[in-house]
């Protein structure tokens, strides 16, 4: 059941983050793009943390080892980088050096999305779908 929740939550989280990034890229000229961007990415990261928690509890219950593979390590790293990106996104409005923080937010966002997609690919390879 927990593994199934992990398999369900992680694509939902990824779709939310991709939609949030898309809002920032394609709807920047629209009035509420920033609210949509914040909502989708914040929700995506929250759902991702629940998905990783489900995997953690599942592994704990089965007696397995945590972070013993590339999928797990990249997945947790992706969550951490995405969370730091989220914090930078909210901080950029109060930062003294706004251009630097905004640039860091954008590049970390790109990097976290790359990590997320890599973790998904490796996860699908683990369960023999790819």
N, CA, C and O atoms as a GROMACS GRO file, in nm:
protein
  520
    1UNK      N    1   0.082  -0.121   0.000
    1UNK     CA    2   0.000   0.000   0.000
    1UNK      C    3   0.086   0.127   0.000
    1UNK      O    4   0.060   0.221  -0.075
    2UNK      N    5   0.190   0.129   0.085
    2UNK     CA    6   0.277   0.247   0.092
    2UNK      C    7   0.356   0.266  -0.037
    2UNK      O    8   0.376   0.379  -0.083
    3UNK      N    9   0.400   0.154  -0.095
    3UNK     CA   10   0.472   0.163  -0.221
    3UNK      C   11   0.381   0.216  -0.331
    3UNK      O   12   0.423   0.296  -0.415
    4UNK      N   13   0.256   0.171  -0.331
    4UNK     CA   14   0.158   0.220  -0.428
    4UNK      C   15   0.133   0.369  -0.410
    4UNK      O   16   0.120   0.443  -0.508
    5UNK      N   17   0.126   0.414  -0.285
    5UNK     CA   18   0.111   0.559  -0.260
    5UNK      C   19   0.230   0.636  -0.314
    5UNK      O   20   0.215   0.743  -0.372
    6UNK      N   21   0.350   0.581  -0.295
    6UNK     CA   22   0.471   0.644  -0.348
    6UNK      C   23   0.459   0.656  -0.501
    6UNK      O   24   0.488   0.761  -0.558
    7UNK      N   25   0.418   0.546  -0.565
    7UNK     CA   26   0.404   0.546  -0.710
    7UNK      C   27   0.295   0.641  -0.759
    7UNK      O   28   0.302   0.689  -0.872
    8UNK      N   29   0.198   0.668  -0.677
    8UNK     CA   30   0.090   0.759  -0.713
    8UNK      C   31   0.129   0.906  -0.686
    8UNK      O   32   0.103   0.993  -0.769
    9UNK      N   33   0.190   0.931  -0.572
    9UNK     CA   34   0.220   1.068  -0.532
    9UNK      C   35   0.333   1.132  -0.613
    9UNK      O   36   0.328   1.252  -0.643
   10UNK      N   37   0.433   1.055  -0.648
   10UNK     CA   38   0.548   1.116  -0.715
   10UNK      C   39   0.516   1.171  -0.855
   10UNK      O   40   0.562   1.280  -0.887
   11UNK      N   41   0.438   1.100  -0.938
   11UNK     CA   42   0.401   1.163  -1.066
   11UNK      C   43   0.310   1.285  -1.048
   11UNK      O   44   0.319   1.381  -1.126
   12UNK      N   45   0.224   1.283  -0.947
   12UNK     CA   46   0.139   1.399  -0.920
   12UNK      C   47   0.226   1.519  -0.881
   12UNK      O   48   0.204   1.630  -0.928
   13UNK      N   49   0.325   1.494  -0.795
   13UNK     CA   50   0.416   1.601  -0.754
   13UNK      C   51   0.493   1.656  -0.873
   13UNK      O   52   0.507   1.777  -0.889
   14UNK      N   53   0.542   1.565  -0.957
   14UNK     CA   54   0.620   1.607  -1.074
   14UNK      C   55   0.534   1.688  -1.170
   14UNK      O   56   0.578   1.790  -1.223
   15UNK      N   57   0.412   1.643  -1.192
   15UNK     CA   58   0.321   1.717  -1.280
   15UNK      C   59   0.293   1.856  -1.225
   15UNK      O   60   0.287   1.954  -1.300
   16UNK      N   61   0.276   1.866  -1.094
   16UNK     CA   62   0.253   1.997  -1.031
   16UNK      C   63   0.371   2.090  -1.048
   16UNK      O   64   0.355   2.208  -1.077
   17UNK      N   65   0.491   2.036  -1.030
   17UNK     CA   66   0.611   2.119  -1.045
   17UNK      C   67   0.630   2.161  -1.190
   17UNK      O   68   0.663   2.276  -1.218
   18UNK      N   69   0.610   2.068  -1.282
   18UNK     CA   70   0.622   2.103  -1.424
   18UNK      C   71   0.518   2.209  -1.462
   18UNK      O   72   0.549   2.301  -1.537
   19UNK      N   73   0.397   2.197  -1.409
   19UNK     CA   74   0.294   2.298  -1.436
   19UNK      C   75   0.333   2.433  -1.376
   19UNK      O   76   0.310   2.537  -1.437
   20UNK      N   77   0.393   2.431  -1.258
   20UNK     CA   78   0.438   2.556  -1.196
   20UNK      C   79   0.548   2.623  -1.274
   20UNK      O   80   0.548   2.745  -1.292
   21UNK      N   81   0.643   2.544  -1.320
   21UNK     CA   82   0.751   2.598  -1.403
   21UNK      C   83   0.693   2.651  -1.534
   21UNK      O   84   0.734   2.757  -1.582
   22UNK      N   85   0.600   2.577  -1.592
   22UNK     CA   86   0.536   2.621  -1.716
   22UNK      C   87   0.463   2.754  -1.698
   22UNK      O   88   0.465   2.838  -1.788
   23UNK      N   89   0.400   2.772  -1.583
   23UNK     CA   90   0.332   2.899  -1.555
   23UNK      C   91   0.432   3.014  -1.556
   23UNK      O   92   0.403   3.122  -1.606
   24UNK      N   93   0.550   2.989  -1.499
   24UNK     CA   94   0.652   3.094  -1.495
   24UNK      C   95   0.707   3.124  -1.634
   24UNK      O   96   0.742   3.238  -1.664
   25UNK      N   97   0.716   3.022  -1.716
   25UNK     CA   98   0.774   3.041  -1.850
   25UNK      C   99   0.674   3.099  -1.948
   25UNK      O  100   0.704   3.196  -2.019
   26UNK      N  101   0.555   3.040  -1.953
   26UNK     CA  102   0.462   3.072  -2.060
   26UNK      C  103   0.354   3.175  -2.025
   26UNK      O  104   0.296   3.236  -2.114
   27UNK      N  105   0.328   3.196  -1.897
   27UNK     CA  106   0.219   3.285  -1.858
   27UNK      C  107   0.267   3.410  -1.784
   27UNK      O  108   0.189   3.474  -1.714
   28UNK      N  109   0.392   3.442  -1.799
   28UNK     CA  110   0.451   3.554  -1.727
   28UNK      C  111   0.381   3.687  -1.756
   28UNK      O  112   0.381   3.776  -1.671
   29UNK      N  113   0.322   3.700  -1.871
   29UNK     CA  114   0.253   3.825  -1.906
   29UNK      C  115   0.110   3.830  -1.851
   29UNK      O  116   0.044   3.934  -1.857
   30UNK      N  117   0.062   3.719  -1.798
   30UNK     CA  118  -0.073   3.716  -1.741
   30UNK      C  119  -0.069   3.772  -1.599
   30UNK      O  120   0.036   3.775  -1.535
   31UNK      N  121  -0.184   3.815  -1.552
   31UNK     CA  122  -0.194   3.884  -1.424
   31UNK      C  123  -0.154   3.796  -1.304
   31UNK      O  124  -0.076   3.841  -1.219
   32UNK      N  125  -0.204   3.676  -1.296
   32UNK     CA  126  -0.185   3.593  -1.176
   32UNK      C  127  -0.081   3.483  -1.192
   32UNK      O  128  -0.085   3.384  -1.119
   33UNK      N  129   0.013   3.498  -1.284
   33UNK     CA  130   0.110   3.392  -1.308
   33UNK      C  131   0.190   3.360  -1.183
   33UNK      O  132   0.218   3.243  -1.157
   34UNK      N  133   0.228   3.460  -1.105
   34UNK     CA  134   0.314   3.436  -0.989
   34UNK      C  135   0.240   3.357  -0.881
   34UNK      O  136   0.297   3.267  -0.819
   35UNK      N  137   0.114   3.391  -0.858
   35UNK     CA  138   0.035   3.315  -0.761
   35UNK      C  139   0.021   3.170  -0.803
   35UNK      O  140   0.032   3.079  -0.720
   36UNK      N  141  -0.004   3.148  -0.932
   36UNK     CA  142  -0.018   3.012  -0.984
   36UNK      C  143   0.115   2.938  -0.971
   36UNK      O  144   0.118   2.822  -0.931
   37UNK      N  145   0.223   3.004  -1.006
   37UNK     CA  146   0.358   2.946  -0.997
   37UNK      C  147   0.388   2.904  -0.853
   37UNK      O  148   0.434   2.792  -0.829
   38UNK      N  149   0.363   2.993  -0.760
   38UNK     CA  150   0.388   2.962  -0.618
   38UNK      C  151   0.302   2.847  -0.569
   38UNK      O  152   0.351   2.756  -0.503
   39UNK      N  153   0.174   2.851  -0.601
   39UNK     CA  154   0.080   2.748  -0.555
   39UNK      C  155   0.116   2.611  -0.610
   39UNK      O  156   0.123   2.514  -0.534
   40UNK      N  157   0.140   2.602  -0.740
   40UNK     CA  158   0.169   2.473  -0.801
   40UNK      C  159   0.302   2.415  -0.752
   40UNK      O  160   0.310   2.295  -0.723
   41UNK      N  161   0.405   2.497  -0.743
   41UNK     CA  162   0.534   2.446  -0.698
   41UNK      C  163   0.534   2.412  -0.550
   41UNK      O  164   0.593   2.312  -0.509
   42UNK      N  165   0.470   2.494  -0.469
   42UNK     CA  166   0.461   2.464  -0.325
   42UNK      C  167   0.385   2.334  -0.303
   42UNK      O  168   0.427   2.250  -0.223
   43UNK      N  169   0.274   2.318  -0.373
   43UNK     CA  170   0.195   2.195  -0.362
   43UNK      C  171   0.274   2.075  -0.413
   43UNK      O  172   0.273   1.968  -0.351
   44UNK      N  173   0.343   2.092  -0.524
   44UNK     CA  174   0.424   1.984  -0.579
   44UNK      C  175   0.532   1.937  -0.483
   44UNK      O  176   0.554   1.817  -0.468
   45UNK      N  177   0.598   2.030  -0.418
   45UNK     CA  178   0.703   1.993  -0.323
   45UNK      C  179   0.643   1.928  -0.199
   45UNK      O  180   0.702   1.835  -0.144
   46UNK      N  181   0.528   1.975  -0.155
   46UNK     CA  182   0.461   1.912  -0.041
   46UNK      C  183   0.421   1.768  -0.075
   46UNK      O  184   0.444   1.677   0.005
   47UNK      N  185   0.362   1.748  -0.192
   47UNK     CA  186   0.322   1.613  -0.234
   47UNK      C  187   0.446   1.524  -0.251
   47UNK      O  188   0.443   1.406  -0.216
   48UNK      N  189   0.555   1.582  -0.304
   48UNK     CA  190   0.679   1.506  -0.319
   48UNK      C  191   0.732   1.461  -0.183
   48UNK      O  192   0.781   1.349  -0.170
   49UNK      N  193   0.724   1.548  -0.084
   49UNK     CA  194   0.771   1.509   0.049
   49UNK      C  195   0.685   1.397   0.108
   49UNK      O  196   0.737   1.310   0.177
   50UNK      N  197   0.554   1.399   0.081
   50UNK     CA  198   0.468   1.288   0.125
   50UNK      C  199   0.506   1.160   0.051
   50UNK      O  200   0.510   1.053   0.112
   51UNK      N  201   0.533   1.170  -0.078
   51UNK     CA  202   0.571   1.052  -0.156
   51UNK      C  203   0.700   0.990  -0.107
   51UNK      O  204   0.710   0.868  -0.097
   52UNK      N  205   0.798   1.073  -0.076
   52UNK     CA  206   0.924   1.022  -0.023
   52UNK      C  207   0.904   0.963   0.116
   52UNK      O  208   0.966   0.863   0.151
   53UNK      N  209   0.817   1.025   0.195
   53UNK     CA  210   0.786   0.970   0.328
   53UNK      C  211   0.724   0.832   0.316
   53UNK      O  212   0.756   0.743   0.394
   54UNK      N  213   0.635   0.812   0.219
   54UNK     CA  214   0.573   0.681   0.199
   54UNK      C  215   0.679   0.576   0.165
   54UNK      O  216   0.674   0.464   0.216
   55UNK      N  217   0.774   0.612   0.080
   55UNK     CA  218   0.882   0.520   0.045
   55UNK      C  219   0.968   0.491   0.168
   55UNK      O  220   1.008   0.376   0.190
   56UNK      N  221   0.996   0.592   0.248
   56UNK     CA  222   1.078   0.576   0.368
   56UNK      C  223   1.011   0.480   0.466
   56UNK      O  224   1.075   0.391   0.520
   57UNK      N  225   0.882   0.499   0.489
   57UNK     CA  226   0.807   0.413   0.581
   57UNK      C  227   0.801   0.270   0.526
   57UNK      O  228   0.816   0.174   0.600
   58UNK      N  229   0.780   0.258   0.396
   58UNK     CA  230   0.775   0.126   0.332
   58UNK      C  231   0.907   0.051   0.352
   58UNK      O  232   0.908  -0.066   0.389
   59UNK      N  233   1.019   0.120   0.326
   59UNK     CA  234   1.151   0.058   0.341
   59UNK      C  235   1.177   0.022   0.487
   59UNK      O  236   1.234  -0.083   0.515
   60UNK      N  237   1.137   0.108   0.578
   60UNK     CA  238   1.155   0.080   0.722
   60UNK      C  239   1.079  -0.045   0.763
   60UNK      O  240   1.130  -0.128   0.838
   61UNK      N  241   0.957  -0.059   0.713
   61UNK     CA  242   0.874  -0.174   0.747
   61UNK      C  243   0.922  -0.304   0.685
   61UNK      O  244   0.896  -0.411   0.739
   62UNK      N  245   0.991  -0.295   0.573
   62UNK     CA  246   1.036  -0.416   0.505
   62UNK      C  247   1.178  -0.457   0.546
   62UNK      O  248   1.229  -0.558   0.499
   63UNK      N  249   1.240  -0.378   0.631
   63UNK     CA  250   1.375  -0.410   0.678
   63UNK      C  251   1.483  -0.375   0.579
   63UNK      O  252   1.598  -0.418   0.596
   64UNK      N  253   1.451  -0.299   0.477
   64UNK     CA  254   1.549  -0.260   0.377
   64UNK      C  255   1.637  -0.145   0.425
   64UNK      O  256   1.614  -0.086   0.530
   65UNK      N  257   1.737  -0.115   0.345
   65UNK     CA  258   1.828  -0.005   0.377
   65UNK      C  259   1.786   0.120   0.300
   65UNK      O  260   1.747   0.113   0.184
   66UNK      N  261   1.795   0.233   0.368
   66UNK     CA  262   1.761   0.361   0.306
   66UNK      C  263   1.879   0.414   0.225
   66UNK      O  264   1.995   0.391   0.259
   67UNK      N  265   1.848   0.484   0.121
   67UNK     CA  266   1.947   0.552   0.037
   67UNK      C  267   2.058   0.458  -0.008
   67UNK      O  268   2.175   0.496  -0.008
   68UNK      N  269   2.022   0.337  -0.047
   68UNK     CA  270   2.123   0.241  -0.090
   68UNK      C  271   2.136   0.233  -0.241
   68UNK      O  272   2.202   0.143  -0.293
   69UNK      N  273   2.075   0.325  -0.312
   69UNK     CA  274   2.083   0.324  -0.458
   69UNK      C  275   2.080   0.464  -0.514
   69UNK      O  276   2.053   0.561  -0.444
   70UNK      N  277   2.106   0.472  -0.641
   70UNK     CA  278   2.111   0.602  -0.709
   70UNK      C  279   1.973   0.668  -0.714
   70UNK      O  280   1.963   0.789  -0.697
   71UNK      N  281   1.867   0.589  -0.736
   71UNK     CA  282   1.731   0.644  -0.740
   71UNK      C  283   1.698   0.714  -0.608
   71UNK      O  284   1.647   0.826  -0.607
   72UNK      N  285   1.726   0.647  -0.500
   72UNK     CA  286   1.693   0.702  -0.369
   72UNK      C  287   1.776   0.826  -0.337
   72UNK      O  288   1.723   0.926  -0.288
   73UNK      N  289   1.904   0.820  -0.366
   73UNK     CA  290   1.993   0.933  -0.337
   73UNK      C  291   1.954   1.055  -0.421
   73UNK      O  292   1.947   1.166  -0.369
   74UNK      N  293   1.930   1.033  -0.549
   74UNK     CA  294   1.893   1.145  -0.636
   74UNK      C  295   1.755   1.198  -0.598
   74UNK      O  296   1.732   1.319  -0.604
   75UNK      N  297   1.664   1.109  -0.560
   75UNK     CA  298   1.530   1.153  -0.519
   75UNK      C  299   1.533   1.243  -0.398
   75UNK      O  300   1.467   1.348  -0.397
   76UNK      N  301   1.607   1.204  -0.296
   76UNK     CA  302   1.616   1.288  -0.175
   76UNK      C  303   1.690   1.418  -0.206
   76UNK      O  304   1.652   1.524  -0.156
   77UNK      N  305   1.794   1.409  -0.288
   77UNK     CA  306   1.866   1.530  -0.328
   77UNK      C  307   1.773   1.624  -0.404
   77UNK      O  308   1.777   1.746  -0.384
   78UNK      N  309   1.690   1.568  -0.492
   78UNK     CA  310   1.594   1.650  -0.568
   78UNK      C  311   1.499   1.722  -0.474
   78UNK      O  312   1.468   1.840  -0.495
   79UNK      N  313   1.451   1.652  -0.371
   79UNK     CA  314   1.360   1.716  -0.275
   79UNK      C  315   1.430   1.831  -0.202
   79UNK      O  316   1.373   1.938  -0.186
   80UNK      N  317   1.552   1.808  -0.159
   80UNK     CA  318   1.626   1.912  -0.087
   80UNK      C  319   1.651   2.033  -0.177
   80UNK      O  320   1.630   2.147  -0.136
   81UNK      N  321   1.696   2.008  -0.301
   81UNK     CA  322   1.724   2.118  -0.394
   81UNK      C  323   1.594   2.192  -0.428
   81UNK      O  324   1.593   2.315  -0.437
   82UNK      N  325   1.485   2.118  -0.448
   82UNK     CA  326   1.356   2.182  -0.478
   82UNK      C  327   1.310   2.268  -0.361
   82UNK      O  328   1.257   2.377  -0.381
   83UNK      N  329   1.330   2.219  -0.240
   83UNK     CA  330   1.291   2.296  -0.121
   83UNK      C  331   1.375   2.423  -0.107
   83UNK      O  332   1.322   2.530  -0.074
   84UNK      N  333   1.505   2.412  -0.131
   84UNK     CA  334   1.592   2.531  -0.126
   84UNK      C  335   1.550   2.630  -0.235
   84UNK      O  336   1.549   2.751  -0.213
   85UNK      N  337   1.515   2.577  -0.353
   85UNK     CA  338   1.467   2.662  -0.462
   85UNK      C  339   1.340   2.736  -0.420
   85UNK      O  340   1.325   2.856  -0.446
   86UNK      N  341   1.249   2.664  -0.354
   86UNK     CA  342   1.125   2.726  -0.304
   86UNK      C  343   1.156   2.839  -0.205
   86UNK      O  344   1.099   2.948  -0.214
   87UNK      N  345   1.247   2.812  -0.113
   87UNK     CA  346   1.285   2.914  -0.015
   87UNK      C  347   1.347   3.037  -0.083
   87UNK      O  348   1.317   3.150  -0.047
   88UNK      N  349   1.434   3.012  -0.180
   88UNK     CA  350   1.494   3.125  -0.254
   88UNK      C  351   1.387   3.204  -0.330
   88UNK      O  352   1.394   3.326  -0.340
   89UNK      N  353   1.289   3.132  -0.383
   89UNK     CA  354   1.181   3.199  -0.456
   89UNK      C  355   1.105   3.296  -0.367
   89UNK      O  356   1.072   3.407  -0.409
   90UNK      N  357   1.076   3.253  -0.245
   90UNK     CA  358   1.006   3.342  -0.153
   90UNK      C  359   1.098   3.452  -0.099
   90UNK      O  360   1.054   3.564  -0.072
   91UNK      N  361   1.226   3.419  -0.083
   91UNK     CA  362   1.322   3.516  -0.028
   91UNK      C  363   1.358   3.627  -0.126
   91UNK      O  364   1.394   3.737  -0.085
   92UNK      N  365   1.348   3.599  -0.255
   92UNK     CA  366   1.395   3.696  -0.354
   92UNK      C  367   1.324   3.830  -0.346
   92UNK      O  368   1.377   3.932  -0.391
   93UNK      N  369   1.203   3.832  -0.291
   93UNK     CA  370   1.128   3.957  -0.283
   93UNK      C  371   1.180   4.047  -0.170
   93UNK      O  372   1.157   4.168  -0.172
   94UNK      N  373   1.249   3.988  -0.072
   94UNK     CA  374   1.301   4.065   0.040
   94UNK      C  375   1.453   4.077   0.038
   94UNK      O  376   1.511   4.148   0.121
   95UNK      N  377   1.516   4.009  -0.055
   95UNK     CA  378   1.662   4.005  -0.060
   95UNK      C  379   1.720   4.142  -0.096
   95UNK      O  380   1.657   4.220  -0.168
   96UNK      N  381   1.839   4.168  -0.046
   96UNK     CA  382   1.907   4.292  -0.081
   96UNK      C  383   1.962   4.283  -0.224
   96UNK      O  384   1.960   4.381  -0.298
   97UNK      N  385   2.010   4.166  -0.261
   97UNK     CA  386   2.062   4.146  -0.396
   97UNK      C  387   1.963   4.060  -0.476
   97UNK      O  388   1.987   3.942  -0.501
   98UNK      N  389   1.853   4.122  -0.516
   98UNK     CA  390   1.745   4.051  -0.584
   98UNK      C  391   1.791   3.979  -0.712
   98UNK      O  392   1.752   3.864  -0.732
   99UNK      N  393   1.870   4.043  -0.798
   99UNK     CA  394   1.911   3.974  -0.922
   99UNK      C  395   1.988   3.843  -0.895
   99UNK      O  396   1.968   3.744  -0.965
  100UNK      N  397   2.076   3.844  -0.795
  100UNK     CA  398   2.152   3.724  -0.762
  100UNK      C  399   2.061   3.612  -0.711
  100UNK      O  400   2.071   3.498  -0.756
  101UNK      N  401   1.972   3.646  -0.619
  101UNK     CA  402   1.881   3.546  -0.562
  101UNK      C  403   1.787   3.494  -0.670
  101UNK      O  404   1.758   3.374  -0.675
  102UNK      N  405   1.739   3.581  -0.757
  102UNK     CA  406   1.650   3.539  -0.865
  102UNK      C  407   1.723   3.444  -0.960
  102UNK      O  408   1.666   3.344  -1.004
  103UNK      N  409   1.847   3.475  -0.992
  103UNK     CA  410   1.927   3.388  -1.079
  103UNK      C  411   1.950   3.253  -1.013
  103UNK      O  412   1.938   3.149  -1.078
  104UNK      N  413   1.983   3.253  -0.885
  104UNK     CA  414   2.002   3.127  -0.813
  104UNK      C  415   1.873   3.046  -0.810
  104UNK      O  416   1.876   2.925  -0.828
  105UNK      N  417   1.761   3.113  -0.789
  105UNK     CA  418   1.630   3.048  -0.787
  105UNK      C  419   1.603   2.980  -0.922
  105UNK      O  420   1.560   2.864  -0.927
  106UNK      N  421   1.629   3.050  -1.028
  106UNK     CA  422   1.602   2.995  -1.162
  106UNK      C  423   1.692   2.876  -1.193
  106UNK      O  424   1.644   2.774  -1.243
  107UNK      N  425   1.822   2.888  -1.164
  107UNK     CA  426   1.914   2.778  -1.197
  107UNK      C  427   1.892   2.657  -1.107
  107UNK      O  428   1.899   2.544  -1.153
  108UNK      N  429   1.867   2.680  -0.980
  108UNK     CA  430   1.838   2.567  -0.892
  108UNK      C  431   1.706   2.500  -0.930
  108UNK      O  432   1.693   2.378  -0.919
  109UNK      N  433   1.610   2.579  -0.976
  109UNK     CA  434   1.484   2.523  -1.023
  109UNK      C  435   1.504   2.431  -1.142
  109UNK      O  436   1.447   2.323  -1.148
  110UNK      N  437   1.586   2.475  -1.235
  110UNK     CA  438   1.616   2.391  -1.352
  110UNK      C  439   1.688   2.263  -1.310
  110UNK      O  440   1.657   2.154  -1.358
  111UNK      N  441   1.783   2.279  -1.218
  111UNK     CA  442   1.860   2.165  -1.170
  111UNK      C  443   1.771   2.066  -1.094
  111UNK      O  444   1.784   1.945  -1.110
  112UNK      N  445   1.681   2.118  -1.011
  112UNK     CA  446   1.592   2.029  -0.935
  112UNK      C  447   1.499   1.953  -1.028
  112UNK      O  448   1.472   1.835  -1.006
  113UNK      N  449   1.451   2.018  -1.132
  113UNK     CA  450   1.364   1.949  -1.229
  113UNK      C  451   1.442   1.839  -1.301
  113UNK      O  452   1.388   1.731  -1.326
  114UNK      N  453   1.567   1.865  -1.334
  114UNK     CA  454   1.652   1.763  -1.395
  114UNK      C  455   1.672   1.645  -1.299
  114UNK      O  456   1.666   1.529  -1.341
  115UNK      N  457   1.696   1.675  -1.172
  115UNK     CA  458   1.712   1.568  -1.073
  115UNK      C  459   1.584   1.487  -1.057
  115UNK      O  460   1.588   1.364  -1.047
  116UNK      N  461   1.470   1.554  -1.055
  116UNK     CA  462   1.341   1.486  -1.041
  116UNK      C  463   1.318   1.390  -1.158
  116UNK      O  464   1.281   1.275  -1.139
  117UNK      N  465   1.342   1.438  -1.279
  117UNK     CA  466   1.322   1.354  -1.397
  117UNK      C  467   1.421   1.238  -1.400
  117UNK      O  468   1.387   1.128  -1.446
  118UNK      N  469   1.542   1.261  -1.352
  118UNK     CA  470   1.641   1.152  -1.343
  118UNK      C  471   1.597   1.049  -1.241
  118UNK      O  472   1.608   0.929  -1.266
  119UNK      N  473   1.547   1.093  -1.125
  119UNK     CA  474   1.499   1.000  -1.022
  119UNK      C  475   1.382   0.918  -1.074
  119UNK      O  476   1.373   0.799  -1.046
  120UNK      N  477   1.292   0.981  -1.149
  120UNK     CA  478   1.179   0.908  -1.206
  120UNK      C  479   1.228   0.801  -1.304
  120UNK      O  480   1.183   0.687  -1.299
  121UNK      N  481   1.320   0.837  -1.390
  121UNK     CA  482   1.373   0.742  -1.486
  121UNK      C  483   1.438   0.624  -1.414
  121UNK      O  484   1.414   0.508  -1.451
  122UNK      N  485   1.520   0.652  -1.314
  122UNK     CA  486   1.585   0.544  -1.239
  122UNK      C  487   1.483   0.459  -1.163
  122UNK      O  488   1.499   0.337  -1.152
  123UNK      N  489   1.380   0.523  -1.110
  123UNK     CA  490   1.275   0.448  -1.039
  123UNK      C  491   1.200   0.355  -1.132
  123UNK      O  492   1.172   0.241  -1.096
  124UNK      N  493   1.168   0.403  -1.252
  124UNK     CA  494   1.101   0.318  -1.350
  124UNK      C  495   1.190   0.203  -1.394
  124UNK      O  496   1.141   0.095  -1.426
  125UNK      N  497   1.321   0.226  -1.398
  125UNK     CA  498   1.415   0.119  -1.429
  125UNK      C  499   1.417   0.016  -1.315
  125UNK      O  500   1.430  -0.104  -1.340
  126UNK      N  501   1.405   0.062  -1.191
  126UNK     CA  502   1.406  -0.030  -1.076
  126UNK      C  503   1.287  -0.125  -1.078
  126UNK      O  504   1.299  -0.240  -1.038
  127UNK      N  505   1.174  -0.077  -1.125
  127UNK     CA  506   1.055  -0.164  -1.127
  127UNK      C  507   1.031  -0.223  -1.267
  127UNK      O  508   0.922  -0.270  -1.298
  128UNK      N  509   1.136  -0.220  -1.348
  128UNK     CA  510   1.137  -0.284  -1.481
  128UNK      C  511   1.032  -0.232  -1.577
  128UNK      O  512   0.976  -0.309  -1.656
  129UNK      N  513   1.003  -0.103  -1.570
  129UNK     CA  514   0.914  -0.042  -1.669
  129UNK      C  515   0.997   0.016  -1.784
  129UNK      O  516   0.952   0.018  -1.899
  130UNK      N  517   1.115   0.062  -1.754
  130UNK     CA  518   1.209   0.111  -1.860
  130UNK      C  519   1.327   0.019  -1.868
  130UNK      O  520   1.417   0.041  -1.949
   0.00000   0.00000   0.00000
